[in-house]
Amino acid sequence: MASISEVPDEPGQPPALSALSLAQTSQDSKAKEQIITPFDVSGGVDEHGKAVAIDYDKLIDRFGSQRIDKAILERFEKLTGKPPHRLLRRGMVFSHRDLNLILDKYEKGVPFFLYTGRGPSSDSMHVGHTIPFEFTKYLQDAFDVPLVIMLTDDEKFLHSPKLSLKECRRFALENALDIIAIGFDPKKTFIFADTEFIYSDDGAAFGFNILEMSKKTTNNQIKGTFGFNDTNNIGEFAFPATQSATSFASSFPFIFGHNLKAVNKIPCLIPCAIDQDPYFRQCRDNAPRLGLMKPALIHTVFLPSLRGSESKMSASDTDSSIFLSDTDNQIKKKVGKAFSGGQDTREEHERLGGRTAVDVPFQYLTFFLEDDEQLEHIRQQYESGKMQSGEMKATATKELQAYVWAFRERRKAVTPEIREEFMRPRQLIFKSMPSEKEQRAALEEERRVLQKRLVLVEGSLQRLQATGQAS
């Protein structure tokens, strides 16, 4: 079986994001393509000037990823002994790169680790942010693997003209509390903020990998992948190397050990929303040139905005989102104003039925309601016209209130001291973790190498001193 680093990316590599990130105008000036980048997400516009939902099949074709099919779901259940998560069952986790190779390695007892993250742009996350994190928790529990969570406060500062560095660092710490409340295992989870970890002693190996990746990445590659131009600041050009470096186990010797030969063979699986794929496509291009493994990815769809399925929830747009800090009354008001797939009148609705494909409250139920049979019953009732839009909104409101209430209760228990422990560089506990003997041997080898270097430096200094005295 070929290793991940030996497998080329799928044929039909996508065009540069500059082509995707600009809303391309067709011969009819009203029609525009959808925009999907790490910095902007919206559906297209049809020839009549009407906004349309995000087309995920088109994204798979353009990005060159692979669809998650029934065979993968069956393999998940067989290997883990757990039923697929509802997001997998319902196609909300829909696309991947090299997931089969990760499952191959797991089946053979080869360890891997998970990596996901959050760009902190507000002091509270919204329910859309919980989707990748909740799914990541499922993966951590199912596979019993370590998890690294990156808070990119540096990237948010660099890319957001209105945000100060102080604000971004504060957002990172607040968001860490929200993330911990999802329920991650503290023995298997390390959370870090870039502005704190990169410049610490424990972040040295991470910093080395950032430099290695930076050296292999050209400005032209970044421009081609992200659509950057000469107006972007130099920090934005450099940041993709930072996000890439987290994909390599060697960035975290306190977790995976100091035996680089073994550590560099540990693959990474990244659960993320599809708009983050360009970062890791860049990483997958360059990793083999460093003798490192390509990260595998598993993509989630976006939770629709309250305004409609042509855009996602955004923390910077409070009217489009339901925040984890919202009260029951705020949730009720927001869902009450959400875009509906119901008909204009009660009579028309009873005759034609509701349109679940565009009904935002129903879309929210597909994300958060656990019971498949109940969801199908609601769908049938709504599409047949037996359930009115008001009833649909009331049902979705109740489910979201319960989801956010449960989160708030968990969040109350997360103290700054608990956050400090999650963010402390330390050995995590998981299957196939390096033994104490291996750790000691690797550290002893590092000491021997450092001692040799020290002897060479001392010898050089002595020769310089002797030369100075002779002159």
C-alpha distance (Angstrom), angle and dihedral (degrees) to the residues before:
residue distance angle dihedral
M1 . . .
A2 3.80 . .
S3 3.78 117.6 .
I4 3.76 121.4 -116.9
S5 3.79 92.6 -107.5
E6 3.81 90.6 54.2
V7 3.79 96.6 52.5
P8 3.80 114.3 92.1
D9 3.76 118.8 -135.5
E10 3.74 115.7 -91.0
P11 3.80 117.7 -77.7
G12 3.77 118.6 -95.1
Q13 3.78 97.4 49.2
P14 3.80 109.5 -152.3
P15 3.78 122.2 -105.8
A16 3.77 120.0 -99.6
L17 3.77 113.0 -72.9
S18 3.76 88.3 -116.5
A19 3.78 85.0 74.4
L20 3.79 92.1 46.5
S21 3.78 96.5 40.7
L22 3.76 95.4 58.2
A23 3.78 116.2 74.2
Q24 3.78 97.0 -121.6
T25 3.77 114.9 -141.7
S26 3.78 117.7 -138.6
Q27 3.78 126.7 -151.5
D28 3.78 86.3 -79.1
S29 3.82 102.3 65.3
K30 3.82 91.8 -144.9
A31 3.82 95.1 63.0
K32 3.81 117.5 86.0
E33 3.79 134.1 171.7
Q34 3.80 121.9 -116.8
I35 3.81 119.3 -92.8
I36 3.82 116.5 -132.4
T37 3.81 116.4 167.2
P38 3.82 134.5 129.6
F39 3.81 86.3 -98.3
D40 3.80 105.1 39.5
V41 3.82 134.6 28.6
S42 3.80 127.6 -177.4
G43 3.77 138.7 133.7
G44 3.78 123.8 -111.4
V45 3.78 132.5 -95.9
D46 3.80 121.7 -118.1
E47 3.81 127.2 -135.4
H48 3.81 89.9 -87.8
G49 3.80 92.6 55.9
K50 3.80 93.5 -106.7
A51 3.82 119.4 140.9
V52 3.81 113.5 -117.0
A53 3.79 132.6 -159.0
I54 3.80 122.5 -94.7
D55 3.81 110.1 -84.0
Y56 3.81 107.0 -138.1
D57 3.80 94.3 -179.6
K58 3.79 88.0 59.0
L59 3.82 89.6 50.4
I60 3.80 91.6 53.9
D61 3.80 89.8 52.3
R62 3.80 94.3 46.3
F63 3.79 97.8 41.8
G64 3.80 93.0 42.6
S65 3.82 95.5 -129.6
Q66 3.80 126.5 138.9
R67 3.79 129.3 -110.1
I68 3.81 119.7 -114.9
D69 3.80 104.7 -119.7
K70 3.79 138.4 -174.0
A71 3.81 92.0 -88.5
I72 3.81 91.3 59.8
L73 3.81 91.6 47.9
E74 3.80 90.2 52.1
R75 3.78 90.8 48.4
F76 3.81 91.3 50.4
E77 3.79 90.7 55.4
K78 3.81 93.6 44.2
L79 3.82 94.4 50.4
T80 3.80 99.0 41.0
G81 3.79 101.6 31.0
K82 3.81 87.7 -133.3
P83 3.81 128.0 110.3
P84 3.81 114.4 -109.3
H85 3.78 114.7 -89.2
R86 3.81 114.6 -100.0
L87 3.82 89.5 -109.6
L88 3.80 88.7 58.4
R89 3.80 93.7 44.1
R90 3.80 92.6 51.7
G91 3.79 99.0 42.6
M92 3.81 96.8 -109.3
V93 3.80 86.3 122.9
F94 3.76 94.3 51.8
S95 3.81 115.5 151.1
H96 3.80 140.8 40.4
R97 3.78 149.4 176.2
D98 3.83 117.8 -139.7
L99 3.81 94.8 -18.7
N100 3.81 90.2 140.2
L101 3.79 90.1 58.1
I102 3.81 90.6 53.1
L103 3.81 89.4 51.0
D104 3.82 89.7 48.1
K105 3.79 90.4 55.0
Y106 3.79 93.5 45.0
E107 3.79 89.9 51.5
K108 3.83 88.7 54.9
G109 3.79 92.8 48.1
V110 3.82 94.8 -106.3
P111 3.83 110.5 147.3
F112 3.80 125.1 -124.0
F113 3.78 135.1 175.6
L114 3.80 136.8 -138.2
Y115 3.78 126.0 -125.4
T116 3.78 127.8 -174.2
G117 3.77 135.2 146.2
R118 3.76 153.2 -177.5
G119 3.79 134.1 -127.2
P120 3.83 101.4 -140.0
S121 3.81 108.0 -138.8
S122 3.82 100.1 148.2
D123 3.79 138.3 28.8
S124 3.82 92.5 -112.0
M125 3.79 129.8 41.8
H126 3.80 120.7 -134.3
V127 3.80 126.8 -130.8
G128 3.80 91.0 -97.3
H129 3.81 89.6 63.7
T130 3.79 90.6 57.5
I131 3.83 93.3 62.9
P132 3.84 98.4 79.1
F133 3.81 90.8 36.4
E134 3.80 94.8 50.9
F135 3.79 89.8 48.3
T136 3.81 90.7 47.3
K137 3.81 89.6 54.0
Y138 3.81 88.8 53.0
L139 3.82 89.7 52.7
Q140 3.81 92.3 47.2
D141 3.81 91.8 51.3
A142 3.81 94.6 42.1
F143 3.81 96.9 48.9
D144 3.83 100.3 27.6
V145 3.79 93.4 -132.1
P146 3.82 135.4 146.1
L147 3.79 119.8 -98.0
V148 3.79 131.6 -151.1
I149 3.83 117.8 -162.4
M150 3.80 117.7 -164.9
L151 3.81 122.2 -157.3
T152 3.79 106.0 -158.6
D153 3.80 99.2 -156.1
D154 3.81 88.7 147.4
E155 3.81 92.7 57.3
K156 3.80 92.6 47.9
F157 3.80 90.2 51.2
L158 3.80 92.8 48.1
H159 3.81 95.6 46.4
S160 3.81 100.8 38.2
P161 3.83 113.7 71.7
K162 3.80 93.3 -166.1
L163 3.83 98.4 49.4
S164 3.80 122.1 86.9
L165 3.79 122.5 -145.4
K166 3.80 89.4 -115.0
E167 3.82 90.7 55.4
C168 3.80 93.2 48.3
R169 3.80 92.0 50.4
R170 3.81 90.4 49.6
F171 3.81 91.0 48.6
A172 3.81 89.7 51.5
L173 3.80 92.3 55.4
E174 3.81 92.7 45.9
N175 3.81 92.2 46.9
A176 3.81 89.8 50.1
L177 3.81 88.5 62.2
D178 3.82 89.8 51.7
I179 3.80 92.3 48.2
I180 3.80 93.2 49.6
A181 3.82 88.5 52.1
I182 3.81 89.4 63.0
G183 3.81 84.0 77.4
F184 3.81 107.7 -105.9
D185 3.80 119.1 171.6
P186 3.84 107.7 -105.4
K187 3.82 91.1 -152.2
K188 3.81 90.5 59.7
T189 3.83 103.0 32.6
F190 3.80 133.1 82.2
I191 3.82 118.8 -176.0
F192 3.78 122.2 -170.7
A193 3.80 139.6 174.4
D194 3.78 113.4 -138.3
T195 3.81 96.0 -134.0
E196 3.81 90.3 56.5
F197 3.81 104.4 35.2
I198 3.81 103.0 41.6
Y199 3.79 92.8 59.0
S200 3.81 96.8 43.6
D201 3.80 127.7 94.3
D202 3.81 90.1 -110.6
G203 3.80 90.0 54.6
A204 3.81 95.1 59.4
A205 3.82 95.3 101.5
F206 3.79 89.2 46.6
G207 3.80 89.2 51.7
F208 3.81 91.3 50.8
N209 3.81 90.7 54.4
I210 3.81 90.5 48.5
L211 3.81 88.6 55.1
E212 3.81 92.5 46.9
M213 3.79 91.6 50.4
S214 3.81 91.9 43.9
K215 3.78 91.4 55.4
K216 3.81 91.7 53.8
T217 3.81 94.1 47.4
T218 3.80 121.7 81.4
N219 3.78 129.6 -158.6
N220 3.79 88.7 -117.2
Q221 3.81 90.3 57.1
I222 3.80 90.9 51.7
K223 3.80 92.4 46.5
G224 3.79 90.9 49.1
T225 3.80 94.5 47.1
F226 3.80 101.1 40.2
G227 3.78 103.9 23.7
F228 3.82 91.7 -119.6
N229 3.79 120.3 162.0
D230 3.79 137.9 -175.9
T231 3.81 91.9 -70.2
N232 3.83 92.6 66.4
N233 3.78 114.8 94.1
I234 3.81 121.0 -112.7
G235 3.80 91.3 -111.3
E236 3.80 90.7 62.9
F237 3.80 90.1 52.7
A238 3.82 90.8 51.0
F239 3.80 99.0 43.9
P240 3.86 99.3 78.9
A241 3.81 88.1 68.4
T242 3.80 88.7 57.7
Q243 3.79 93.9 50.5
S244 3.81 89.3 46.5
A245 3.82 95.2 51.1
T246 3.80 91.7 64.4
S247 3.83 87.7 65.6
F248 3.81 91.2 71.1
A249 3.80 122.2 81.2
S250 3.81 90.0 -148.4
S251 3.83 88.1 70.9
F252 3.84 88.1 71.9
P253 3.83 110.0 46.7
F254 3.81 90.9 160.8
I255 3.83 87.3 64.5
F256 3.80 104.7 33.7
G257 3.79 103.0 25.3
H258 3.78 136.2 -113.9
N259 3.80 100.4 -83.6
L260 3.81 96.9 108.2
K261 3.78 93.8 -173.4
A262 3.81 90.1 61.1
V263 3.80 97.8 32.8
N264 3.80 94.0 53.9
K265 3.81 88.5 60.7
I266 3.81 93.4 59.9
P267 3.83 108.1 103.9
C268 3.79 126.4 -145.5
L269 3.81 129.8 -136.4
I270 3.81 116.2 -158.2
P271 3.84 119.6 -160.8
C272 3.81 107.4 -163.1
A273 3.79 144.5 138.6
I274 3.80 113.1 -83.6
D275 3.83 93.2 -109.4
Q276 3.83 89.5 70.2
D277 3.80 93.1 59.0
P278 3.84 95.3 95.0
Y279 3.81 91.1 64.6
F280 3.77 91.6 56.4
R281 3.77 96.1 39.3
Q282 3.80 84.2 60.8
C283 3.81 89.1 48.1
R284 3.82 92.9 49.0
D285 3.80 90.0 52.3
N286 3.80 93.0 55.5
A287 3.83 105.4 31.5
P288 3.85 96.7 80.2
R289 3.81 89.5 52.8
L290 3.81 86.8 62.1
G291 3.80 94.3 45.5
L292 3.82 89.3 -108.8
M293 3.79 130.4 129.0
K294 3.77 122.6 -99.6
P295 3.80 111.3 -115.6
A296 3.80 116.7 -117.9
L297 3.80 118.4 -133.5
I298 3.78 138.5 -154.1
H299 3.81 116.5 -165.6
T300 3.80 131.7 -146.4
V301 3.80 127.3 -160.8
F302 3.81 121.6 -119.4
L303 3.77 124.2 -94.4
P304 3.83 102.7 -118.6
S305 3.77 122.3 -111.5
L306 3.78 116.7 -107.1
R307 3.80 85.3 -111.3
G308 3.81 94.9 61.1
S309 3.80 147.4 -60.9
E310 3.81 93.8 -80.1
S311 3.83 89.9 83.8
K312 3.80 139.5 26.6
M313 3.79 131.8 -116.5
S314 3.79 111.2 -83.8
A315 3.79 127.8 -159.9
S316 3.80 89.1 -147.9
D317 3.83 90.8 58.2
T318 3.79 107.8 58.5
D319 3.81 93.4 -175.6
S320 3.81 91.3 59.5
S321 3.80 96.4 51.4
I322 3.78 145.9 61.3
F323 3.78 108.0 -140.4
L324 3.77 125.8 -149.3
S325 3.80 87.1 -123.3
D326 3.83 94.0 54.8
T327 3.80 118.2 118.6
D328 3.81 123.0 -125.2
N329 3.80 89.5 -102.6
Q330 3.81 92.7 50.9
I331 3.81 90.5 50.3
K332 3.81 90.7 49.7
K333 3.82 92.2 51.3
K334 3.80 93.5 46.4
V335 3.80 95.7 47.9
G336 3.80 88.8 45.4
K337 3.81 88.5 61.2
A338 3.83 95.1 42.5
F339 3.79 120.2 122.6
S340 3.80 109.4 -87.0
G341 3.77 131.6 -151.0
G342 3.77 91.3 -153.8
Q343 3.80 124.7 116.6
D344 3.81 124.5 -101.1
T345 3.81 96.0 -104.4
R346 3.79 135.5 28.0
E347 3.80 90.6 -116.1
E348 3.80 93.3 51.7
H349 3.79 90.5 46.5
E350 3.80 92.3 52.7
R351 3.81 89.9 48.0
L352 3.83 100.9 41.5
G353 3.80 102.6 22.5
G354 3.80 129.8 -139.8
R355 3.80 125.2 -60.9
T356 3.80 106.8 -123.6
A357 3.81 92.0 -179.3
V358 3.81 90.8 71.4
D359 3.82 101.6 22.3
V360 3.82 106.2 112.6
P361 3.85 96.8 -159.5
F362 3.82 89.6 53.5
Q363 3.82 90.0 47.2
Y364 3.79 88.7 54.8
L365 3.80 90.1 52.7
T366 3.81 89.9 54.4
F367 3.81 88.2 57.6
F368 3.80 100.6 42.1
L369 3.82 110.5 23.0
E370 3.81 107.9 91.6
D371 3.83 100.2 -164.0
D372 3.83 110.9 86.8
E373 3.81 94.2 -166.3
Q374 3.80 92.7 51.1
L375 3.80 90.9 48.7
E376 3.80 91.4 51.3
H377 3.81 91.0 48.5
I378 3.81 90.4 52.6
R379 3.81 90.7 48.4
Q380 3.80 92.6 52.0
Q381 3.80 93.2 45.9
Y382 3.80 92.5 50.1
E383 3.80 97.2 43.8
S384 3.81 91.0 47.9
G385 3.79 91.2 52.8
K386 3.81 93.9 -116.3
M387 3.82 91.0 114.0
Q388 3.81 117.7 56.4
S389 3.81 125.6 -143.6
G390 3.80 91.7 -106.6
E391 3.80 90.5 56.0
M392 3.80 90.8 48.6
K393 3.80 91.3 51.5
A394 3.81 91.0 47.3
T395 3.81 90.8 51.5
A396 3.81 92.5 48.6
T397 3.81 91.3 45.3
K398 3.79 91.7 54.0
E399 3.81 92.4 49.3
L400 3.82 93.8 47.6
Q401 3.80 92.5 45.9
A402 3.79 89.6 53.4
Y403 3.82 91.8 47.3
V404 3.81 94.2 49.0
W405 3.84 92.8 42.2
A406 3.82 90.8 54.4
F407 3.78 89.0 48.8
R408 3.81 92.7 49.5
E409 3.80 90.5 51.9
R410 3.81 91.3 52.9
R411 3.80 90.8 43.7
K412 3.81 91.5 57.2
A413 3.79 89.2 62.0
V414 3.82 94.3 53.2
T415 3.79 107.7 95.2
P416 3.82 129.2 -174.2
E417 3.81 86.7 -107.3
I418 3.82 90.8 57.6
R419 3.81 89.6 48.1
E420 3.79 89.9 50.7
E421 3.81 90.3 55.0
F422 3.82 93.0 49.5
M423 3.82 89.1 49.9
R424 3.80 95.7 46.2
P425 3.84 112.8 106.1
R426 3.80 104.0 -119.4
Q427 3.80 145.7 136.1
L428 3.80 110.2 -74.2
I429 3.80 122.2 -145.4
F430 3.81 116.5 -122.1
K431 3.78 143.4 122.7
S432 3.82 113.8 -68.0
M433 3.81 92.4 16.8
P434 3.83 112.3 157.7
S435 3.80 112.7 -87.8
E436 3.79 122.1 -119.7
K437 3.80 88.3 -110.6
E438 3.81 91.7 54.7
Q439 3.79 90.9 46.5
R440 3.79 93.3 50.1
A441 3.81 92.3 46.9
A442 3.79 92.5 49.9
L443 3.80 92.3 47.0
E444 3.80 90.6 48.8
E445 3.81 89.6 52.6
E446 3.80 89.7 50.5
R447 3.81 90.0 51.5
R448 3.81 90.9 51.3
V449 3.80 91.4 50.9
L450 3.81 91.6 47.8
Q451 3.80 91.7 47.8
K452 3.82 90.5 52.7
R453 3.78 90.1 50.4
L454 3.80 90.7 47.9
V455 3.82 91.0 52.1
L456 3.81 90.0 51.2
V457 3.81 91.6 48.9
E458 3.81 92.0 48.0
G459 3.81 90.1 49.0
S460 3.78 90.7 51.3
L461 3.80 91.4 49.6
Q462 3.81 91.9 49.4
R463 3.82 91.0 51.2
L464 3.78 90.5 49.3
Q465 3.79 91.1 49.8
A466 3.82 91.0 47.7
T467 3.81 90.6 49.8
G468 3.79 90.5 50.2
Q469 3.77 93.5 49.7
A470 3.82 91.8 47.2
S471 3.78 91.2 53.4
